[in-house]
C-alpha cells in the first residue's frame, strides 16, 4: 500500500506524522473529537485538522459518525491504526 513503481512510498504518505496518527488513535478510542482533544491536550479543531490532513495523505476517509456524536474508524482507518501500532 502506498508504494509507487520504484518501490518508494508515495510522497504524500511520507508526510504522515506521529501527531496525526495519535489524533486518529485518540478519536478511535474516545469515539469523539472532543474526547480525543482532551486526551491529547489539544483543541477539538486541532484534532479535526490533523484528521483532515491525514485523510488527504491517505486518500480515504478514516473515521465516520456512528450516531449523533460517536466516531468509528472506517476500514481504511482501522487498517492504518493496525499498521501504525506495529
N, C-alpha and C positions, 0 to 999 in steps of 0.2 A: 504494500500500500504506500502510495506517495513517491515511488521511485520513477524516474524517467528512464529513457532508453539507455542512458550511460551508467545507470546504477546509482546515480546520485539522488538524494532527496529533492523533491520539489522545493524551490526556494521559499515558497510560502509556508511549507511545513517546517523548514529550518528556523523560521522566525517564531515558532511557538515557544512560549516562555513557561517556566515553572509557575509563575504567578497566575497565568491563565489556566493551567491545569489544576492548580489549587482552588481557583474560583469554581471551576466545573465540579470538582470533587466536593467542595463545600455545599454547592447548590444541590447536588445529588443526595448528600447526607441530610441537610437541613430541610430539603424539599421546598425551600423558598429563597428568594434573592435576599430578603431582609435578614433571615436567619443566617444565611451564608456570610453576609456582610458583617453581622455581629461577631460571628465566629472568627472571621479574618481580621477584624479591627478596621474594616473599610466602610465606605458608604455604599448603599444599595446601587446608586448609579455607577460607581466604580466597578462593582462586581458585574453589573449588566454590560458595561463597556468591555470588560475582559472577555465575557462570553461571546459578545458580538465579534470581536477581533479573532477569537479562536474559531468561531464558526466560519468566518470568512477564510481563514487559513486552511481549514479542513475542507471547506466547500460543501458543508452539510449542516443541517440543524442538529444540535447536540442535546437540547432539552425541549420538553413540551409541557404545557399546562395540563395537569390532570385534576380538573375541578377548578374552583374559583381561584385558589392561590397556590396550590401544590404543584411542584415541578417534578418531573421524572426524566431520567436520561432517555434519549432516543436510542435505537440500536447502535447508531454511529457513536453516540456519546458514551454508551456502556462499553463499546469496544475500545474507544480511546482511553477511558479510565482504566480498563483492564490492562492495556498495554503500558500505560504510564505507571501503574503500580508495580510492574515487574522490574 
